[in-house]
Structure formats: C-alpha cells, structure tokens
Amino acid sequence: MAISNTSASRPTNARGPAADTGSATPKPRGDARSGRPGGRPPKAGKTPKATARDWIGGARLRTLPLAIAPVALGTGAAYLADHSAGWHWVRALLCLAVAVGLQIGVNYANDYSDGIRGTDAYRVGPSRLTGSGAASARSVLTVALVFFALAGIAGAVVSVLSGFPWLIIVGVACIVAAYFYTGGKHPYGYYALGEVFVFLFFGLVATVGTMFVQVKTVNVEAWVAAVAIGLLACAVLMVNNIRDAQQDKFAKKRTLAVLVGNWPSRILFSVFTLLPFVALAGFGVLYPNANYVFFALLAAIPAVIITLTGKTPAEFILVLKLTSLTALIFGVGLAAALAF
C-alpha cells in the first residue's frame, strides 16, 4: 500500500483528466491484471528513463515517519515496563528494519500494481515509475520484493532472538497484506479497506509487536499509543486519497474517500488527526513530559484547516507533509516521555 503518493521525483502527469479543462475522460491503459511480473505500463510517448533520484522518489521517503513512530512508541513502552533490563537496541533496530522495509516495499508494490492495472492513467499528481514508463514494471516489482525480503529477514531474526518463532507468521501476514493492498485481482485498497490495513499493521502490530519482542509483555500504554499512532497513519492515507478522489473514481478505485464523499472524508481526516491528542491528554496526567508532545499540534492544526478548506493538489501534498511530521513528533516525543 502506498500511504502517500507524494513522490517529487518527476513532473506532474499532464495526461490525466484533471490536467485539461475540456477533454474527455481517458480510458485506463495497460494490463488490467495486477499480481504477476511482466505487466506493462500504459504506453506513452518517449519518457526519460528513471534516474537514481526518481528511484529514491519512488520510495516516498516522506512516509517513513509512519514506520519510525510506532517502533519508537513500542520501544519507549518496553523501557517503561522493564527499566532493569535496559534497552534492547538490537531487537528495536530489527523492528525498525521490518517497519521501514515494509513501508518502502509497499510503496514500490503500489507503484507496480497501479501502473500495470492502468489506474495511473488518471493521475494528475507526481507521476509514478511504472505508470509513466520511466521504469519497467518488472524492475519496480523486483525492487518491491527486495524490500519485502529484507523486512522478512529482519523479522525472522527478531522472532528467533525474542524466543517466539511463531511471530514469523505475523511477519508473513504483514507482507501479504502490504502486497495485496493494490496487488492481485481483487486488491482490498480498491474496496475502501486501506485504512483498516494501515491501522492494524502500522498502528497496533508495529507498536505492540515492538514492545512484545523486547520484554515479552504488553502494557496498557502500548495499546493506547498504538491506537493513537494508527489513527495518524489513517489520516495520512485519507488525505492522500482525498487528493486523488476524482481520479480514483474514474479508475474505479473505491477508496474510503471515494466511498463516503468529499466532506465526510475531510471530517474523517480531522478526526483521525486530532483524536490521538485526546489520548495524549491522558498520558499527560500520568507522565508530565508527555505534555510537551502537544507541540505537534503546530503541524496538526494547520493540516486540519487546509484539509477543510483546500481545493488544489498542492494543498493536499502540504497536508501530507504536515501530517507525517505530526506522526513523527507524536511517536518519538511520546516514546521519550514514557521512557524518561
């Protein structure tokens, strides 16, 4: 799943329907199948081959706060639960490797799947590697699988080190869910279930799992923090889909933003973004240092205001950045408050 479509590596795709003011809606091009290598992106004119900068942009590094924040929270909660054991740095870093590998892998997998499905024929935002023809579908899929493999290796190692080999099954479930967000014949991201995946895997599983492999228990603080950071991850995905809602309708990609409509989706974004701060108020009562995390509102409140009033893709891209920053400050800041 690509939580964000904010790759800045290539110019705006002017071939999408919203890029002209009177042209008819284009029909999707390319292989409608998504789930095997060798699919071909929509044909276009000569397109410059992807550069290193384009490949880095395809990783969508701005989404990495959604991988870093839950691991930080799980580690902070683990230290809170067992000061005497000290920091489990190796396991914490392995959990971070799993989360980052999954995040980058799902971004490339989303690029591949939407590209060969023809969904990106409608894009008006930053173009994709596969959909633009800058890179072959096979090469993009290969890179996605490499990052999934790296995440899987790190997950297997941390499972063995923690003494719970069965956690490998959880890791496999994460990889499968990441790929089938937009991959396969019936991708669940096309049926308004993307936020469910993000909440479960980048909220609950990442946070609670990180704590569990370090201290073999899970406290209430970890569960509440997991819900909070999961909601912020949903907010990032929601605003991304708000920006692309019109084009997703044309492509028959039924995201939650498409399903509920324009204003309800903007209100949902606001709830996803601000509700974690209600939980933060509870943390502030028990852990005074948690009150410093309210500084994240300096990014969250402008994000909500722009979302409620915004009209252009550029505004929603700014909201993506602000919401990702909110998640990073919230996750790392609250982790520090719990630990210290």
Phi, psi and omega in degrees: 000136173262110179294330182227145176248038191261023178303127182258020189282336185223160182290166180300139180280107184278003182274349182288163185296327182279356181276345174237162189260351183217359183284157179288158179294125180289153176271146180298143179241164176098180181290123181285349180274140178223108180161001177218152179291159175099356176296152183250138178288165177304138181288142179215183176289188182297126180239131178303139179295149183298135176265176177300323179296321178296318180295320177296318178298325179295336177287342180052066186299340179294344179275352185297332174306331180287343174267324184287316187301311181293327178293320177298316180297316178298322179290318177298318179293325179294318180293323177299320184287331184212080178299324187296332181281347181073197182271135175263072189297320183296313180293322179297316180292325176294320176297321178296319178298321178297311184296315181293318179299318178294319182296312180291320179300316181291329177295315178290322179297322177294320177301313180297308187294314179294328180294311182282340178284337182096000181300322184287357174295341182262355187294141173240354178271195178306134185285161182259161179298311183285310184298328180278345183084006180290334178220151180288151179301319182298319182291323178293317177297320180299315179297318178301315181293327177298315180291324175297320180295318178298318177297319180295320179296313179299320179295320179296319180295314182293329177295317179291316181298325182279348180086017180231075181302335180296343178295343176301326179297321177297318179298318178298319179298322178297315181294316179298315180296323179296316182291317187276010171302311175236359182267167179082179183286332182229070182295130185289342175294341178271001181234035173061029181248007182300317181295328178297314178299313182299315181297315183292310190269325179263004175243282186293305186296314183296317183286305182295320180297320179299318178293316186298318182288346180267318185234004174061028174205167179224126180263173182297322180303319180294319180295315181294317178297324180296318178297316182298312183287331175296321178295321178293324176295321177297324179297319179298314180294320182298313182291329174298318181283334173297315179300321185261009189302314183297316180291324179295327176299314180298324183274002181061034175262103189269077177285172178298323178297321177291319184295313186271341178101174189298298185290318176302323180291325177293321178292319177299318177303315181298320178294313179302323185281322188266333182301324177302335181284341172292316175297323180298325178299321177295318176299323182298330178292319183273328184229093187308326181295341179295337180296335177294337182291343177297347174298340177297340177296338178296337174261325185290316183295313175301324179298318180293316181298314180296321180296321181287338184243347188291152180228338186252153177304324181299323179294319181288330174296320176298319178298321177303315181295315182295321181289321175297320177296319177302314180297320180294313180297316181298310184293309181290319181295315180291325177300316179295322180294322179289323184281328186241000000 
